[in-house]
Amino acid sequence: MSRSSPLPSSTVESNPSDEAQGPNAGRGPGRRSRRSLGIRVAAVARWLHIYLSMFGLASVLFFSVTGLTLNHPDWFFANVEHLEKAEGSLDRSWLHDPESAAADEAEDQVDQLRVVEYLRQEHDVRGALTEFYVDEYECFVTFKGPGYAADAQIDRETGEYFLTESTLGLVAVLNDLHKGRDTGPAWSVAIDVSAVVLTVVSLSGLLLLFYLKLRRNPGLVVAVVGGVVIVAVVLLGVP
């Protein structure tokens, strides 16, 4: 009875040397994790750059255009001023409060809230109250807003006042918004948010550049040249 030869096994033992020569040869866990981290960083940077750019598009456009109008106000007639003058009389009791007649400070004897509200209602004065100065004989009240100013001089003895309002055009209003002058705390926060958004957009764009092998070096060269030009203008062109 002849002995039959054993059938070939369907299971082939793997050779460690063959695995080392596979497509992942030389790529250890550390290298794969670094590559995965780089892909995630690039994806986050791209997301921030695209959507923050869209979110900050209005602010970029606004500060770009108003930068031009601010630098050349004469081109856009930003300095055209319209003056209005008015006069009237206040209740003298508001300027000499009997309950505060014995106060050491003159300003403590003036009902400032009533004076301010009367001027707003009677003459449609706008802007924020920036100064209310009181001395023994007169009061000086100042309101300011973007492209707007109003000054009232009040005689404490007679209650008579003279009001002067100065109004500039739309371009002057936009210029004051650009500078954040007399715009209030809400607009100040808006400027801060815009600055943060534009900073993140710029940094995320720079970060993305490092993932573009063909454009990395030319892009960095252009960025450095632009920075050098700005510094040179500041050092050589600004008196």
Backbone as JSON, one array per atom type, in Angstrom:
{
  "sequence": "MSRSSPLPSSTVESNPSDEAQGPNAGRGPGRRSRRSLGIRVAAVARWLHIYLSMFGLASVLFFSVTGLTLNHPDWFFANVEHLEKAEGSLDRSWLHDPESAAADEAEDQVDQLRVVEYLRQEHDVRGALTEFYVDEYECFVTFKGPGYAADAQIDRETGEYFLTESTLGLVAVLNDLHKGRDTGPAWSVAIDVSAVVLTVVSLSGLLLLFYLKLRRNPGLVVAVVGGVVIVAVVLLGVP",
  "N": [[0.85, -1.19, 0.0], [0.75, 2.0, -0.99], [2.11, 5.06, 0.27], [0.5, 8.09, 0.25], [1.49, 11.32, -0.91], [1.62, 14.25, 1.15], [-0.98, 16.69, 1.03], [-0.67, 19.97, -0.36], [-0.48, 22.72, 1.83], [-3.05, 25.14, 2.35], [-2.61, 27.36, 3.74], [-0.3, 29.88, 3.91], [2.69, 30.47, 5.37], [3.62, 33.55, 6.71], [6.3, 35.61, 5.82], [8.57, 37.44, 7.66], [10.42, 39.08, 6.43], [9.25, 39.55, 3.98], [7.03, 41.09, 4.68], [8.23, 43.38, 5.52], [8.94, 44.5, 3.17], [6.64, 45.45, 2.04], [3.98, 47.77, 0.97], [3.85, 49.56, 3.1], [6.34, 49.66, 4.09], [8.94, 50.68, 6.18], [7.41, 52.64, 7.37], [6.64, 53.51, 10.35], [4.6, 53.39, 13.39], [4.9, 55.92, 14.57], [5.52, 57.65, 12.46], [3.22, 57.45, 10.89], [1.3, 58.51, 12.66], [2.19, 61.12, 12.9], [1.8, 62.01, 10.29], [-0.98, 61.77, 10.11], [-1.73, 63.63, 12.03], [-0.79, 65.97, 10.8], [-2.49, 66.09, 8.58], [-4.95, 66.53, 9.8], [-4.49, 69.01, 11.03], [-4.11, 70.62, 8.75], [-6.65, 70.4, 7.62], [-8.26, 71.67, 9.55], [-7.13, 74.23, 9.51], [-7.73, 74.98, 6.88], [-10.52, 75.02, 6.99], [-10.98, 77.07, 8.9], [-9.81, 79.21, 7.53], [-11.4, 79.49, 5.21], [-14.12, 79.85, 6.1], [-13.98, 81.81, 8.11], [-12.97, 83.82, 6.55], [-15.17, 84.35, 4.91], [-16.99, 85.13, 6.89], [-15.74, 87.42, 7.87], [-15.75, 89.03, 5.65], [-17.32, 91.34, 5.15], [-16.31, 93.15, 7.06], [-13.65, 93.32, 6.24], [-13.94, 94.48, 3.7], [-15.17, 96.89, 4.47], [-13.22, 98.19, 6.16], [-11.18, 98.36, 4.33], [-12.15, 100.06, 2.27], [-12.81, 102.38, 3.76], [-10.32, 102.95, 4.71], [-9.13, 104.08, 2.49], [-10.8, 106.35, 2.08], [-10.31, 107.65, 4.46], [-7.64, 108.27, 4.28], [-7.61, 110.01, 2.16], [-9.47, 112.37, 2.49], [-10.29, 114.68, 1.15], [-10.84, 113.92, -1.42], [-13.35, 112.84, -1.33], [-15.02, 114.7, -0.29], [-15.19, 114.8, 2.5], [-14.83, 116.66, 4.48], [-16.78, 118.56, 4.45], [-18.81, 120.69, 6.2], [-21.78, 121.1, 8.09], [-23.5, 123.53, 9.79], [-25.65, 124.21, 12.51], [-27.5, 126.46, 14.48], [-28.99, 127.23, 17.59], [-31.13, 128.55, 20.14], [-32.41, 129.03, 23.47], [-34.27, 128.63, 26.52], [-33.82, 127.37, 29.78], [-35.35, 125.74, 32.62], [-34.76, 127.46, 35.54], [-34.56, 126.28, 38.01], [-33.4, 123.84, 37.52], [-30.77, 124.44, 37.31], [-30.02, 125.47, 39.71], [-30.41, 123.71, 42.12], [-32.52, 123.57, 44.84], [-32.31, 121.71, 46.91], [-29.71, 121.07, 46.86], [-28.35, 123.34, 47.33], [-26.59, 124.01, 49.29], [-24.35, 122.64, 48.68], [-20.88, 121.99, 48.27], [-19.59, 121.84, 45.79], [-20.14, 123.29, 42.6], [-21.22, 121.87, 40.47], [-22.75, 119.96, 41.69], [-25.08, 121.21, 42.24], [-26.57, 121.31, 39.97], [-29.04, 119.87, 37.95], [-28.16, 117.6, 36.05], [-29.12, 115.49, 34.47], [-31.76, 116.23, 33.71], [-31.21, 118.52, 32.22], [-29.7, 117.48, 30.06], [-31.54, 115.65, 28.9], [-33.57, 117.41, 28.15], [-32.31, 118.98, 26.16], [-31.86, 116.99, 24.25], [-34.48, 116.19, 23.55], [-35.72, 118.6, 22.77], [-34.12, 119.66, 20.71], [-33.36, 117.56, 19.19], [-30.88, 116.47, 19.7], [-28.13, 114.36, 19.27], [-25.74, 111.66, 19.63], [-23.15, 110.8, 22.03], [-22.96, 111.85, 25.45], [-20.21, 113.64, 26.27], [-19.02, 115.55, 27.85], [-19.75, 117.52, 30.69], [-19.49, 120.38, 31.95], [-19.35, 122.47, 34.75], [-19.37, 125.64, 36.19], [-19.3, 128.46, 38.43], [-20.93, 130.27, 37.14], [-21.71, 129.37, 34.56], [-22.69, 126.62, 32.4], [-21.29, 124.04, 30.43], [-21.98, 121.91, 27.87], [-21.3, 118.99, 26.07], [-21.78, 116.98, 23.24], [-20.94, 114.1, 21.35], [-20.54, 112.23, 18.35], [-20.11, 109.83, 15.63], [-18.96, 111.76, 13.01], [-20.3, 113.95, 14.03], [-21.1, 116.65, 16.25], [-22.1, 118.48, 19.11], [-22.53, 121.43, 20.96], [-23.38, 123.08, 23.91], [-23.91, 126.1, 25.57], [-24.67, 127.35, 28.66], [-26.27, 129.75, 30.63], [-26.25, 130.1, 34.0], [-27.59, 131.87, 35.65], [-29.7, 133.08, 34.25], [-30.77, 131.0, 32.78], [-30.72, 130.86, 30.06], [-29.58, 129.55, 26.93], [-27.19, 128.66, 24.38], [-26.93, 126.79, 21.51], [-24.91, 124.84, 19.4], [-24.7, 122.86, 16.58], [-22.78, 120.58, 14.76], [-22.52, 118.93, 11.76], [-21.21, 116.45, 9.75], [-20.58, 114.86, 6.53], [-21.61, 111.63, 5.11], [-19.28, 110.22, 4.49], [-17.45, 111.19, 6.36], [-18.62, 110.18, 8.66], [-18.23, 107.43, 8.22], [-15.44, 107.41, 8.26], [-14.92, 108.08, 10.94], [-16.02, 105.83, 12.12], [-14.2, 103.94, 11.21], [-11.95, 104.72, 12.65], [-12.89, 104.34, 15.16], [-13.78, 106.42, 16.75], [-15.6, 108.19, 19.09], [-17.7, 106.33, 19.02], [-18.83, 104.55, 20.78], [-19.16, 101.72, 23.12], [-20.14, 99.3, 21.97], [-19.47, 99.31, 19.21], [-16.75, 99.39, 19.52], [-16.23, 96.84, 20.5], [-16.96, 95.42, 18.21], [-14.92, 96.19, 16.45], [-12.73, 95.01, 17.73], [-13.42, 92.28, 17.49], [-13.38, 92.02, 14.7], [-10.67, 92.5, 14.24], [-9.52, 90.24, 15.49], [-10.62, 88.18, 13.93], [-9.53, 88.73, 11.38], [-6.85, 88.4, 11.97], [-6.71, 85.64, 12.56], [-7.5, 84.63, 10.07], [-5.35, 85.45, 8.48], [-3.16, 84.09, 9.68], [-3.99, 81.41, 9.43], [-4.04, 81.18, 6.66], [-1.3, 81.48, 6.15], [-0.38, 79.2, 7.44], [-1.56, 77.19, 5.85], [-0.07, 77.49, 3.56], [2.29, 76.11, 4.0], [1.63, 73.52, 3.46], [1.48, 73.31, 0.77], [3.48, 72.18, -1.44], [4.58, 72.95, -3.93], [4.15, 75.65, -4.03], [5.1, 76.7, -1.73], [7.74, 77.8, -1.15], [7.94, 80.03, -3.08], [5.7, 81.48, -2.14], [6.39, 82.12, 0.53], [8.6, 83.72, 0.04], [7.41, 85.93, -1.26], [5.8, 86.83, 0.85], [7.73, 87.61, 2.73], [9.01, 89.64, 1.28], [6.89, 91.47, 1.08], [6.58, 92.15, 3.81], [9.08, 93.34, 4.29], [8.91, 95.57, 2.61], [6.85, 97.06, 3.87], [8.07, 97.64, 6.37], [10.26, 99.11, 5.45], [8.98, 101.35, 4.33], [7.91, 102.48, 6.66], [10.24, 103.07, 8.13], [11.73, 104.69, 6.37], [10.0, 106.38, 5.0], [8.19, 107.6, 6.72], [7.86, 110.53, 8.51]],
  "CA": [[0.0, 0.0, 0.0], [1.61, 3.18, -1.12], [1.76, 6.25, 1.07], [0.29, 9.29, -0.6], [2.21, 12.53, -0.48], [0.7, 15.2, 1.82], [-1.51, 17.79, 0.21], [-0.08, 21.3, -0.02], [-1.3, 23.53, 2.75], [-3.59, 26.38, 1.78], [-2.14, 28.49, 4.56], [1.1, 30.18, 3.64], [3.29, 31.2, 6.48], [4.14, 34.86, 6.31], [7.72, 35.83, 6.03], [8.78, 38.8, 8.15], [11.16, 39.91, 5.47], [8.31, 39.98, 2.93], [6.19, 42.17, 5.2], [9.03, 44.6, 5.58], [9.06, 45.06, 1.83], [5.32, 45.83, 1.57], [3.78, 49.2, 0.67], [4.05, 50.38, 4.3], [7.67, 49.42, 4.6], [9.63, 51.87, 6.69], [6.47, 53.59, 7.98], [6.28, 53.06, 11.68], [3.44, 54.07, 13.99], [5.18, 57.33, 14.84], [5.43, 58.43, 11.22], [1.81, 57.5, 10.48], [0.58, 59.42, 13.55], [2.56, 62.5, 12.53], [1.13, 62.34, 9.03], [-2.39, 61.95, 10.4], [-1.87, 64.92, 12.72], [-0.63, 67.03, 9.81], [-3.7, 66.17, 7.75], [-6.01, 67.16, 10.61], [-4.16, 70.44, 11.18], [-4.38, 71.27, 7.47], [-8.1, 70.48, 7.42], [-8.78, 72.72, 10.44], [-6.66, 75.53, 9.0], [-8.5, 75.29, 5.67], [-11.89, 75.36, 7.42], [-10.93, 78.4, 9.5], [-9.48, 80.21, 6.52], [-12.52, 79.69, 4.28], [-15.35, 80.36, 6.71], [-13.72, 83.1, 8.75], [-12.86, 84.81, 5.46], [-16.53, 84.73, 4.52], [-17.59, 85.86, 8.01], [-15.12, 88.74, 7.98], [-15.7, 89.7, 4.35], [-17.89, 92.69, 5.27], [-15.39, 94.01, 7.79], [-12.47, 93.56, 5.39], [-14.34, 95.45, 2.68], [-15.43, 98.18, 5.11], [-11.98, 98.84, 6.59], [-10.37, 98.65, 3.14], [-12.69, 101.25, 1.6], [-12.68, 103.54, 4.65], [-8.9, 103.31, 4.77], [-8.88, 105.0, 1.37], [-11.49, 107.62, 2.33], [-9.66, 108.3, 5.59], [-6.34, 108.78, 3.85], [-7.83, 111.08, 1.19], [-10.82, 112.9, 2.74], [-10.64, 115.72, 0.19], [-11.37, 113.29, -2.64], [-14.73, 112.42, -1.13], [-15.72, 115.81, 0.36], [-15.47, 114.38, 3.87], [-14.68, 117.77, 5.4], [-17.88, 119.52, 4.29], [-19.46, 120.79, 7.5], [-23.07, 121.79, 8.14], [-23.7, 124.06, 11.13], [-26.97, 124.68, 12.92], [-27.45, 127.14, 15.77], [-30.29, 127.39, 18.24], [-31.08, 129.12, 21.49], [-33.63, 128.81, 24.24], [-34.19, 128.9, 27.95], [-34.07, 126.23, 30.65], [-35.89, 126.01, 33.95], [-33.65, 127.87, 36.4], [-34.42, 125.36, 39.15], [-32.5, 122.75, 37.16], [-29.4, 124.95, 37.41], [-29.79, 125.81, 41.12], [-31.27, 122.79, 42.85], [-32.62, 124.03, 46.23], [-31.89, 120.67, 47.84], [-28.25, 120.98, 46.82], [-27.84, 124.71, 47.35], [-25.49, 124.12, 50.25], [-23.25, 121.76, 48.25], [-19.61, 122.69, 48.07], [-19.27, 121.86, 44.37], [-21.2, 123.91, 41.8], [-21.86, 120.88, 39.61], [-23.71, 119.2, 42.49], [-26.31, 121.99, 42.31], [-27.19, 121.27, 38.65], [-29.69, 118.62, 37.59], [-27.58, 117.34, 34.73], [-29.96, 114.58, 33.69], [-32.87, 116.99, 33.1], [-30.65, 119.41, 31.2], [-29.32, 116.68, 28.9], [-32.73, 115.11, 28.26], [-34.28, 118.52, 27.51], [-31.61, 119.31, 24.91], [-32.09, 115.91, 23.28], [-35.86, 116.2, 23.08], [-36.08, 119.87, 22.16], [-33.33, 119.96, 19.51], [-32.98, 116.29, 18.57], [-29.43, 116.29, 19.86], [-27.73, 112.95, 19.33], [-24.37, 111.45, 20.08], [-22.95, 110.49, 23.45], [-22.54, 112.96, 26.3], [-18.79, 113.49, 26.54], [-18.55, 116.52, 28.85], [-20.72, 118.41, 31.32], [-18.67, 121.2, 32.82], [-20.13, 123.45, 35.5], [-18.68, 126.55, 37.1], [-20.22, 129.27, 39.24], [-21.81, 131.1, 36.32], [-22.16, 128.76, 33.31], [-22.54, 125.18, 32.15], [-20.89, 123.7, 29.07], [-22.38, 120.53, 27.61], [-20.77, 118.55, 24.77], [-22.19, 115.67, 22.72], [-20.16, 113.73, 20.18], [-20.81, 110.96, 17.68], [-19.41, 109.77, 14.35], [-19.29, 112.85, 12.11], [-21.3, 114.83, 14.66], [-20.74, 117.27, 17.53], [-23.04, 119.52, 19.57], [-22.04, 122.13, 22.15], [-24.36, 124.0, 24.5], [-23.41, 127.01, 26.61], [-25.86, 127.68, 29.46], [-26.11, 130.76, 31.68], [-26.93, 129.57, 35.19], [-28.41, 132.89, 36.28], [-30.92, 133.34, 33.47], [-31.26, 129.77, 32.17], [-30.62, 130.93, 28.6], [-28.5, 128.73, 26.38], [-26.89, 128.72, 22.95], [-26.56, 125.45, 21.06], [-24.32, 124.74, 18.07], [-24.57, 121.49, 16.1], [-21.93, 120.42, 13.58], [-22.78, 117.63, 11.12], [-20.42, 116.16, 8.56], [-21.23, 113.95, 5.6], [-21.56, 110.19, 5.32], [-17.89, 109.75, 4.44], [-16.86, 111.51, 7.66], [-19.16, 109.2, 9.6], [-17.52, 106.17, 7.98], [-14.07, 107.57, 8.72], [-14.92, 107.98, 12.4], [-16.23, 104.42, 12.44], [-12.92, 103.27, 10.97], [-11.04, 105.05, 13.75], [-13.51, 104.03, 16.45], [-13.83, 107.66, 17.51], [-16.94, 108.59, 19.53], [-18.62, 105.32, 18.47], [-19.45, 103.77, 21.84], [-18.53, 100.43, 23.44], [-20.56, 98.2, 21.09], [-18.65, 99.34, 18.0], [-15.39, 99.05, 19.94], [-16.17, 95.37, 20.52], [-17.0, 94.97, 16.81], [-13.58, 96.38, 15.9], [-11.87, 93.99, 18.31], [-13.76, 90.99, 16.88], [-12.87, 92.06, 13.33], [-9.21, 92.35, 14.29], [-9.2, 88.85, 15.81], [-10.97, 87.36, 12.76], [-8.55, 88.96, 10.31], [-5.59, 87.79, 12.41], [-6.81, 84.19, 12.38], [-7.52, 84.37, 8.63], [-3.98, 85.61, 7.96], [-2.3, 83.02, 10.18], [-4.41, 80.14, 8.84], [-3.56, 81.19, 5.28], [0.13, 81.22, 6.18], [-0.21, 77.79, 7.78], [-1.9, 76.37, 4.68], [0.99, 77.61, 2.57], [3.32, 75.11, 4.27], [1.16, 72.23, 2.95], [1.51, 73.38, -0.69], [4.9, 72.02, -1.7], [5.03, 73.67, -5.13], [4.01, 77.11, -3.85], [5.57, 77.08, -0.4], [8.89, 78.71, -1.18], [7.59, 81.33, -3.68], [4.78, 82.2, -1.28], [7.14, 82.67, 1.67], [9.43, 84.82, -0.47], [6.53, 87.08, -1.47], [5.39, 87.32, 2.17], [8.88, 88.32, 3.32], [9.2, 90.88, 0.53], [5.85, 92.41, 1.5], [6.93, 92.65, 5.14], [10.24, 94.25, 4.18], [8.43, 96.82, 2.02], [6.13, 97.82, 4.9], [9.05, 98.15, 7.33], [11.06, 100.15, 4.79], [8.17, 102.56, 4.22], [7.81, 103.07, 8.0], [11.55, 103.62, 8.54], [12.29, 105.68, 5.44], [9.02, 107.31, 4.45], [7.37, 108.25, 7.74], [8.7, 111.53, 9.19]],
  "C": [[0.87, 1.22, 0.0], [1.11, 4.33, -0.27], [1.66, 7.46, 0.15], [1.02, 10.47, -0.01], [1.22, 13.53, 0.13], [0.28, 16.32, 0.88], [-0.87, 19.11, 0.61], [-1.03, 22.11, 0.85], [-1.77, 24.8, 2.07], [-3.14, 27.62, 2.55], [-0.67, 28.7, 4.34], [1.65, 30.99, 4.79], [3.91, 32.5, 5.97], [5.59, 34.99, 6.68], [7.94, 37.26, 6.51], [9.52, 39.68, 7.17], [10.27, 40.4, 4.35], [7.44, 41.12, 3.41], [6.95, 43.48, 5.24], [9.16, 45.26, 4.23], [7.73, 45.47, 1.24], [5.21, 47.32, 1.33], [4.0, 50.09, 1.87], [5.42, 50.19, 4.9], [8.32, 50.72, 5.04], [8.73, 52.88, 7.34], [6.01, 53.04, 9.32], [5.07, 53.8, 12.2], [3.66, 55.55, 14.22], [5.02, 58.18, 13.59], [3.98, 58.55, 10.76], [1.02, 58.47, 11.35], [0.91, 60.87, 13.23], [1.87, 62.92, 11.25], [-0.35, 62.58, 9.26], [-2.64, 63.28, 11.11], [-1.74, 66.07, 11.75], [-1.85, 67.2, 8.94], [-4.82, 66.85, 8.52], [-5.75, 68.65, 10.79], [-4.46, 71.2, 9.89], [-5.88, 71.42, 7.24], [-8.71, 71.58, 8.29], [-8.38, 74.1, 9.93], [-7.44, 75.94, 7.76], [-9.92, 75.73, 6.03], [-11.92, 76.77, 8.01], [-10.72, 79.47, 8.44], [-10.67, 80.52, 5.62], [-13.68, 80.39, 4.97], [-15.14, 81.65, 7.49], [-13.52, 84.19, 7.71], [-14.23, 85.29, 5.02], [-17.21, 85.54, 5.63], [-17.04, 87.28, 8.11], [-15.06, 89.52, 6.69], [-16.2, 91.14, 4.45], [-16.93, 93.64, 5.98], [-14.14, 94.31, 6.99], [-12.79, 94.61, 4.34], [-14.53, 96.83, 3.29], [-14.11, 98.88, 5.46], [-11.04, 99.11, 5.42], [-10.83, 99.94, 2.47], [-12.5, 102.49, 2.48], [-11.22, 103.9, 4.9], [-8.53, 104.28, 3.67], [-9.54, 106.35, 1.62], [-10.85, 108.39, 3.49], [-8.33, 108.93, 5.18], [-6.47, 109.94, 2.87], [-9.23, 111.68, 1.38], [-11.25, 113.95, 1.72], [-11.21, 115.13, -1.1], [-12.87, 113.03, -2.54], [-15.55, 113.47, -0.37], [-16.12, 115.46, 1.8], [-15.43, 115.53, 4.86], [-15.76, 118.83, 5.25], [-18.72, 119.52, 5.57], [-20.75, 121.59, 7.4], [-23.33, 122.21, 9.58], [-25.14, 124.5, 11.34], [-26.86, 125.29, 14.32], [-28.86, 127.32, 16.31], [-30.07, 127.99, 19.61], [-32.41, 128.91, 22.17], [-33.38, 129.11, 25.71], [-34.58, 127.65, 28.74], [-34.73, 126.68, 31.94], [-34.73, 126.3, 34.9], [-33.47, 126.95, 37.59], [-33.53, 124.18, 38.83], [-31.03, 123.14, 37.34], [-29.03, 125.36, 38.82], [-30.74, 124.97, 41.95], [-31.33, 123.22, 44.31], [-32.12, 122.99, 47.22], [-30.38, 120.53, 47.89], [-27.6, 122.36, 46.88], [-26.64, 124.86, 48.27], [-24.29, 123.27, 49.85], [-22.0, 122.59, 47.98], [-19.28, 122.84, 46.59], [-20.45, 122.42, 43.57], [-21.94, 122.88, 40.95], [-22.87, 120.03, 40.37], [-25.05, 119.93, 42.59], [-27.09, 121.95, 40.99], [-27.79, 119.88, 38.41], [-29.27, 118.27, 36.16], [-28.47, 116.46, 33.87], [-31.09, 115.33, 33.0], [-32.36, 117.9, 32.0], [-30.35, 118.63, 29.92], [-30.56, 116.17, 28.16], [-33.54, 116.21, 27.57], [-33.63, 118.87, 26.17], [-31.83, 118.24, 23.85], [-33.5, 115.98, 22.7], [-36.2, 117.47, 22.31], [-35.38, 120.09, 20.83], [-32.86, 118.7, 18.79], [-31.47, 116.1, 18.58], [-29.13, 114.8, 19.98], [-26.27, 112.85, 19.74], [-24.31, 111.17, 21.57], [-22.53, 111.74, 24.19], [-21.08, 112.74, 26.68], [-18.28, 114.46, 27.59], [-19.74, 117.33, 29.38], [-19.95, 119.19, 32.38], [-19.52, 122.28, 33.47], [-19.19, 124.32, 36.31], [-19.72, 127.42, 37.81], [-21.25, 130.0, 38.39], [-22.41, 130.37, 35.12], [-22.02, 127.23, 33.36], [-22.14, 124.99, 30.69], [-21.14, 122.21, 28.86], [-21.93, 120.16, 26.2], [-21.27, 117.14, 24.46], [-21.34, 115.37, 21.49], [-20.58, 112.36, 19.68], [-20.04, 110.92, 16.38], [-19.87, 110.86, 13.4], [-20.24, 113.87, 12.7], [-20.73, 115.38, 15.97], [-21.78, 118.34, 17.85], [-22.51, 120.09, 20.87], [-23.11, 123.11, 22.62], [-23.69, 124.8, 25.61], [-24.62, 127.58, 27.36], [-25.48, 128.69, 30.54], [-26.91, 130.3, 32.9], [-27.85, 130.6, 35.84], [-29.74, 133.06, 35.56], [-31.55, 132.06, 32.9], [-31.18, 129.77, 30.65], [-29.42, 130.12, 28.11], [-28.38, 128.97, 24.88], [-26.33, 127.35, 22.55], [-26.03, 125.5, 19.63], [-24.14, 123.27, 17.71], [-23.75, 121.48, 14.82], [-22.12, 119.01, 13.03], [-21.93, 117.53, 9.86], [-21.13, 115.13, 7.71], [-21.04, 112.48, 5.96], [-20.13, 109.68, 5.35], [-17.18, 110.04, 5.76], [-17.35, 110.56, 8.74], [-18.42, 107.87, 9.46], [-16.07, 106.25, 8.45], [-13.97, 107.48, 10.24], [-15.18, 106.55, 12.86], [-14.94, 103.62, 12.25], [-11.97, 103.5, 12.13], [-11.59, 104.66, 15.11], [-13.64, 105.26, 17.34], [-15.29, 108.03, 17.81], [-18.0, 107.62, 19.01], [-19.24, 104.43, 19.53], [-18.82, 102.39, 22.02], [-18.91, 99.3, 22.5], [-19.71, 98.15, 19.82], [-17.2, 99.03, 18.32], [-15.21, 97.53, 20.0], [-16.17, 94.81, 19.1], [-15.63, 95.11, 16.16], [-12.63, 95.31, 16.43], [-12.13, 92.62, 17.68], [-13.23, 90.93, 15.45], [-11.36, 91.86, 13.29], [-8.8, 90.91, 14.57], [-9.48, 87.95, 14.6], [-9.92, 87.51, 11.66], [-7.19, 88.36, 10.69], [-5.6, 86.28, 12.19], [-6.81, 83.83, 10.89], [-6.1, 84.46, 8.06], [-3.09, 84.46, 8.4], [-2.68, 81.67, 9.59], [-3.99, 80.05, 7.38], [-2.06, 80.91, 5.21], [0.41, 79.75, 6.51], [-0.51, 76.88, 6.6], [-0.8, 76.39, 3.63], [2.06, 76.52, 2.76], [2.91, 73.72, 3.77], [1.12, 72.21, 1.42], [2.98, 73.35, -1.13], [5.39, 72.86, -2.87], [5.01, 75.18, -4.91], [4.55, 77.59, -2.51], [6.68, 78.12, -0.45], [8.58, 80.04, -1.88], [6.65, 82.15, -2.8], [5.48, 82.84, -0.1], [8.01, 83.84, 1.23], [8.59, 86.08, -0.66], [6.1, 87.68, -0.13], [6.52, 88.12, 2.83], [9.11, 89.65, 2.61], [8.15, 91.92, 0.93], [6.12, 92.99, 2.88], [8.07, 93.64, 5.11], [9.81, 95.59, 3.6], [7.71, 97.68, 3.05], [7.1, 98.43, 5.9], [9.88, 99.27, 6.71], [10.28, 101.45, 4.66], [8.07, 103.26, 5.58], [9.12, 103.75, 8.38], [12.02, 104.78, 7.66], [11.28, 106.73, 4.99], [8.17, 108.04, 5.46], [8.24, 109.25, 8.51], [8.67, 111.35, 10.71]]
}
